[in-house]
Amino acid sequence: MRVRRLLLLSFLLLPRLSQAQDLSFLAGMTDSVDTGQSSYAWQIDLRYTFADPFALSASWINEGHFDDHHRDGFATRLWGRLPLIERRFVVAFGAGVYRYFDTQTRPGGSHANVHGWAPVYGLTGTWYTTTPWFALFGINHIHPAGDIDSTQYLLGAGYRFGKEPGDRMHASPAAPGSPPPKTTGLEVMPFLGMTVHNDLESRHGLAGGVEFRKGISRHFDGTLSWISEDNGEEIRRDGLGSQIWFVDAFLGRRLTLGVGAGLYAFYDRFRPAGGGGDPFDVAGLLSLTTSWRFSDRWFTRINWNRVATDNDRDSDIFVLGVGYRWVE
C-alpha cells in the first residue's frame, strides 16, 4: 500500500516537474520459465524526464497469450538514466508496480479474470537522432506472487515531445500571475466502436455512448460517460462511467494524451446461466485516450477502456468519436 501511495504522489507531482516527454511503441516476445512457453509482446510507453538523471513512466504492457494465461496491464516506474556518446545514447534502469489482468483457464473450459499487483523491472537503451524520432530496445521482468513470472524482449521507436512555452492554440496570452491554461475546457463527444469480452475466445460486439469531459486543472480532467456494450452472446451492459484523467497537450496543443481511472456503474442485461445476483453492479475502469484537434472547437478522440469486474466478465472497449469543445 505504501508503494502505491508513493507512485500516486509521483504522478501528482509530475505535471509540475516534467521537462521532456517520450512516447514510444515496442514489440517483441515474452518468455516464461514457469510455463516453458514463449509468445508475442508489445508495449505503449509514455516517459517523463523531470530532472536528470530521473524519469517517470506510464506503460501498457501486453504479455501475449500462453496456453492458460492471457495477461496484460498498466505499469508505472521510476527510472535512473545514464547518458552516453554525447547524450545521443541513454541507458536506463527502472522499477515500479504493475497492475495486471490475467485471463486464466479453469477446469471444464471456463475462465477466470484474475487481477493483481506485481513488481516490474525494466532496462532500456535509447538512441536519439537529430530529429524528434528515436529508436530503443527494452527488457521487462514481471514477478507476481501467485502467478507466472515473465520477461519481455522488445524493440521499438518513439517520438520526443518538446514543451512549447506559453503554448495555447489561438488564445490570448494569460495575464501575469494567472493560473496556467487547462489542457481541456468543456467537451461533448458521441462515440462508437467495439467491446471485447476478456475470455479465451475474445468475442467482440458493438459499443457506443457519449462522453462529457471537463478540465479540472492544467493536467487533470474529469469525465462522465454513458457506455453501452453488446456482443450479442455474453455482455449486454449499459451504464455510467466516471473518471479522473492525467492529460497533457503537444504539437501546438493539437495532440492530447491521457491516462484515466474511475468506476463504471452498469445494468447487466445478460447474466451467465445460473449466475444469479443483482443485475446492477460496479466495476473499475482504467483507460487510455488520445485526441487530435482540427480547430479550437472540433476534435476527434480515441478511447481504450479496460473494464475490471469481480465476476470474470472483464472487457476492453475501443471507441472513436468526433466532438465539440468550449475553450475556457
C-alpha positions in Angstrom: 0.0 0.0 0.0 2.9 2.4 0.8 4.4 1.8 -2.6 1.1 2.6 -4.4 0.7 5.9 -2.4 4.3 6.9 -3.3 3.6 6.2 -7.0 0.3 8.2 -6.8 2.2 11.1 -5.2 4.8 10.9 -8.0 2.2 11.3 -10.7 0.6 14.2 -8.8 3.9 16.0 -8.9 4.7 15.0 -12.4 2.9 17.9 -14.2 4.9 20.5 -12.3 8.3 18.8 -12.9 8.2 17.4 -16.4 10.6 18.7 -19.0 10.6 16.2 -21.8 8.1 13.5 -22.8 8.9 10.4 -24.9 6.1 8.4 -26.4 7.1 5.0 -27.8 5.7 1.7 -29.1 7.7 -1.5 -28.8 7.0 -5.1 -29.9 8.8 -8.4 -29.5 8.4 -11.6 -27.5 7.6 -12.8 -24.0 9.3 -15.7 -22.3 8.1 -17.5 -19.2 10.1 -20.2 -17.4 7.1 -21.1 -15.4 5.1 -22.2 -18.5 8.0 -23.2 -20.7 6.5 -21.2 -23.5 7.1 -18.0 -25.5 4.6 -15.6 -27.0 4.4 -12.2 -28.6 4.6 -9.0 -26.6 4.0 -5.3 -27.1 4.2 -2.1 -25.0 3.0 1.5 -25.2 5.2 3.8 -23.1 5.0 7.5 -22.1 8.1 8.6 -20.2 8.7 11.9 -18.5 12.2 13.1 -17.8 11.6 15.5 -15.0 15.1 16.1 -13.6 18.2 14.3 -15.0 19.0 11.6 -14.3 15.5 10.6 -13.2 12.3 9.9 -15.2 8.8 8.5 -14.6 6.9 6.3 -17.0 3.4 5.0 -17.5 3.2 1.9 -19.7 0.6 -0.6 -21.0 2.3 -4.0 -21.3 0.7 -6.9 -23.2 2.5 -10.2 -22.4 0.8 -12.2 -25.1 -1.1 -15.5 -24.9 0.1 -18.6 -23.2 -2.0 -21.8 -23.0 -3.5 -20.9 -19.6 -2.7 -17.2 -19.3 -3.6 -14.1 -21.3 -2.1 -11.3 -19.3 -1.6 -7.5 -19.7 -1.8 -4.5 -17.6 -0.6 -1.0 -16.5 2.8 -0.3 -15.1 4.3 2.8 -13.6 8.1 3.0 -12.9 10.8 5.3 -11.7 13.9 5.3 -13.9 17.5 6.3 -13.5 19.2 7.4 -16.7 22.8 7.2 -17.9 23.6 9.4 -21.0 26.4 8.2 -23.2 28.0 9.2 -26.5 27.4 12.9 -26.1 23.9 12.2 -24.8 22.8 10.5 -28.0 22.5 7.1 -26.4 20.8 6.7 -23.0 20.7 3.6 -20.8 18.0 3.5 -18.1 17.0 1.1 -15.4 13.5 1.3 -13.9 11.5 -0.3 -11.2 7.8 0.1 -10.1 4.5 -1.7 -9.9 2.3 -3.5 -12.4 -1.5 -3.7 -12.2 -2.2 -6.9 -14.2 -5.3 -8.5 -15.7 -4.8 -12.2 -16.3 -7.4 -14.4 -18.1 -6.8 -17.9 -16.9 -8.3 -21.2 -17.9 -10.4 -23.2 -15.4 -11.2 -26.9 -15.4 -14.1 -27.6 -17.8 -13.1 -24.9 -20.3 -14.3 -21.9 -18.4 -12.1 -18.9 -17.5 -11.3 -16.6 -14.6 -10.3 -12.9 -14.8 -7.6 -12.6 -12.2 -6.4 -9.2 -11.1 -3.3 -8.4 -9.0 -0.3 -6.3 -8.3 3.3 -7.2 -9.1 6.8 -5.6 -9.1 8.1 -4.8 -12.6 11.7 -4.1 -13.5 13.0 -2.6 -16.8 16.1 -1.9 -18.8 16.1 0.3 -21.9 18.6 1.6 -24.3 17.6 4.6 -26.4 19.3 6.2 -29.4 18.2 9.8 -30.0 18.5 11.2 -33.5 18.8 14.9 -34.6 15.1 14.8 -35.1 12.3 14.2 -32.5 12.3 10.5 -33.5 14.3 7.9 -31.6 14.9 4.1 -31.6 15.1 1.9 -28.5 15.2 -1.6 -27.1 13.7 -2.7 -23.8 13.6 -5.6 -21.4 10.9 -6.1 -18.7 10.8 -8.6 -15.9 7.5 -9.1 -14.1 7.5 -11.1 -10.9 4.0 -11.5 -9.3 3.3 -13.6 -6.2 0.9 -16.5 -7.0 1.1 -16.0 -10.8 3.6 -16.7 -13.6 6.9 -14.8 -14.0 7.6 -13.4 -17.4 10.3 -11.5 -19.3 9.7 -9.3 -22.4 12.3 -8.5 -25.0 11.3 -5.5 -27.1 12.3 -3.3 -30.0 10.6 -0.1 -31.0 10.6 3.6 -32.0 9.3 6.7 -30.4 8.8 10.5 -30.6 10.1 13.1 -28.2 7.7 16.0 -27.5 9.2 19.3 -26.5 7.2 21.7 -24.4 6.3 25.0 -26.0 6.4 27.9 -23.6 3.1 29.7 -23.4 1.6 27.3 -25.9 -2.1 27.7 -26.3 -3.8 27.3 -29.7 -5.2 30.6 -31.0 -5.7 32.0 -27.4 -4.7 35.3 -25.9 -1.8 35.3 -23.6 -2.6 34.7 -19.9 -2.4 37.7 -17.7 0.7 37.8 -15.4 0.1 35.8 -12.2 -2.9 34.0 -13.7 -3.1 30.2 -13.5 -1.8 28.2 -16.5 -4.4 27.2 -19.1 -6.2 23.9 -18.8 -5.4 21.2 -21.3 -9.2 20.7 -21.8 -12.1 23.1 -21.5 -15.6 21.5 -21.8 -16.1 18.8 -24.3 -19.0 16.6 -25.5 -18.5 13.7 -27.8 -20.6 10.8 -29.0 -18.6 7.7 -29.8 -18.9 4.3 -31.4 -16.7 1.2 -31.5 -16.5 -2.3 -30.2 -16.4 -4.2 -26.9 -14.2 -7.4 -26.5 -15.0 -9.8 -23.7 -11.8 -10.9 -22.0 -12.4 -14.7 -22.2 -10.5 -17.3 -24.0 -12.3 -16.6 -27.3 -12.2 -12.8 -27.1 -15.7 -12.4 -28.6 -16.4 -8.9 -29.7 -19.5 -6.8 -30.3 -20.8 -3.2 -30.6 -20.1 -0.4 -28.1 -21.3 3.2 -28.1 -22.2 6.1 -26.0 -21.4 9.8 -25.2 -18.7 11.4 -23.1 -18.7 14.7 -21.3 -15.2 16.0 -20.4 -14.3 18.9 -18.2 -10.8 20.3 -17.5 -10.1 20.4 -13.7 -6.7 21.9 -13.9 -3.8 22.2 -16.3 -3.1 18.4 -16.3 -6.2 16.9 -14.9 -9.7 16.2 -16.5 -12.9 14.7 -15.2 -15.3 12.7 -17.4 -18.8 11.4 -17.2 -19.7 8.9 -19.9 -22.8 6.8 -20.9 -21.5 3.5 -22.1 -23.4 0.7 -23.9 -21.9 -2.7 -24.6 -23.4 -5.6 -26.6 -21.5 -8.5 -28.0 -24.7 -10.5 -28.6 -23.7 -13.6 -26.6 -22.1 -12.7 -23.3 -22.1 -9.0 -22.5 -25.1 -6.6 -22.7 -24.3 -3.7 -20.3 -25.4 -0.1 -20.1 -24.1 2.2 -17.5 -22.4 5.4 -16.3 -18.6 5.8 -16.1 -16.8 8.5 -14.1 -13.1 9.0 -14.3 -10.2 11.3 -13.3 -7.5 11.8 -16.0 -3.9 12.9 -16.2 -3.6 14.7 -19.5 -1.1 16.8 -21.5 -1.1 18.6 -24.9 1.6 18.7 -27.6 2.2 19.9 -31.1 0.7 23.3 -30.7 -1.8 21.8 -28.3 -3.5 19.9 -31.2 -2.5 16.5 -29.9 -3.5 15.3 -26.4 -2.6 12.2 -24.5 -4.1 10.9 -21.2 -4.5 8.1 -18.7 -7.7 7.8 -16.7 -9.1 5.7 -13.8 -12.5 5.5 -12.2 -15.7 3.5 -11.8 -18.3 2.1 -14.1 -21.8 1.5 -12.6 -24.0 -0.5 -15.0 -27.1 -2.7 -15.5 -26.2 -6.1 -17.0 -29.0 -7.4 -19.2 -27.3 -10.7 -19.8 -26.0 -12.7 -16.8 -24.2 -16.1 -17.1 -26.6 -19.1 -16.8 -27.1 -19.8 -13.2 -25.1 -16.8 -12.2 -27.9 -15.1 -10.4 -27.0 -11.9 -8.5 -28.1 -8.4 -8.9 -28.0 -7.1 -12.5 -26.8 -3.7 -11.1 -23.1 -3.8 -10.5 -20.0 -1.6 -10.3 -16.6 -2.2 -11.9 -13.3 -0.5 -12.1 -12.4 1.5 -15.3 -8.8 2.1 -16.5 -8.4 4.0 -19.8 -6.0 5.5 -22.3 -7.0 8.3 -24.6 -5.6 10.5 -27.4 -7.3 13.3 -29.3 -6.5 15.5 -32.3 -7.9 19.0 -32.5 -8.9 20.1 -36.0 -9.6 23.6 -34.6 -10.3 25.4 -31.4 -13.8 23.8 -31.4 -13.7 20.4 -33.2 -11.7 17.3 -32.4 -11.6 13.5 -32.8 -10.8 11.2 -29.9 -9.9 7.5 -29.4 -10.5 5.9 -26.0 -9.4 2.4 -24.9 -11.3 1.4 -21.7 -10.5 -1.7 -19.6 -13.5 -2.8 -17.5 -12.3 -4.7 -14.4 -15.1 -6.7 -12.8 -15.2 -9.1 -9.9 -17.3 -11.8 -11.8 -15.0 -12.8 -14.7 -16.7 -10.5 -17.1 -13.8 -8.1 -17.9 -13.9 -6.3 -21.2 -12.0 -3.9 -23.4 -13.9 -1.1 -25.1 -12.3 0.6 -28.1 -14.2 3.7 -29.4 -13.8 6.6 -31.8 -15.7 9.8 -31.6 -15.9 13.3 -33.1 -16.7 16.1 -30.6 -17.2 19.8 -29.9 -15.3 21.7 -27.2 -15.8 25.1 -25.5 -12.5 26.8 -24.8 -12.1 28.3 -21.4 
